[in-house]
Each structure stands twice: as C-alpha cells, then as structure tokens.
Amino acid sequence: MTISCNRDGCDRTWPRDPVLEVECPSCGASIGTKCKRPSGHGGNFVHPHGKRDRLAVDEGHYRECRREPTTSVVG
C-alpha cells in the first residue's frame, strides 16, 4: 500500500507512511509498527502520536513537498 501526500498540488508518494520510519516517543511503538493507545490496544483505528509525526519530519522522512508554489497577483 502506498501513501500519498494530501497537500493540494503535491504528487509525492511513499511505500509506507513515513511516520512508521521512527520509533514513537509517546507509546514506544517500534519502527514499522503502528502506535498504541495507553490501554495497549492498537490497529488501523489508532492514529500516530503527534510527537512521532514531528520526529519523522525532523529526521527528514517526509522530505520537501513537491507541490507547485502559489503565486499572488499584486495590483
């Protein structure tokens, strides 16, 4: 399953969610596994923790978005 950027005008895709390329600092989920709730339950209904997403960004797993720059008209 591939993951696509959801920003308008970007066509970037990844073979798996870049957030899964780092360990989660919140719940301890290892690389390649999804986050868990404090109860220990996991699955497709559990969203990645924000700190994990931020770490993936900081470590460069998302890279630069390829969307077209917006232009503004001054007039």
Buried (B, 14 or more C-beta within 10 A) or exposed (E): EEBEBEEEEBEBEBEEBBBBBBBBEBBEBEEEEBBBEEEEEBEEEBEBBEBBBEBBBEEEBBEEEEEEEEEEEEE
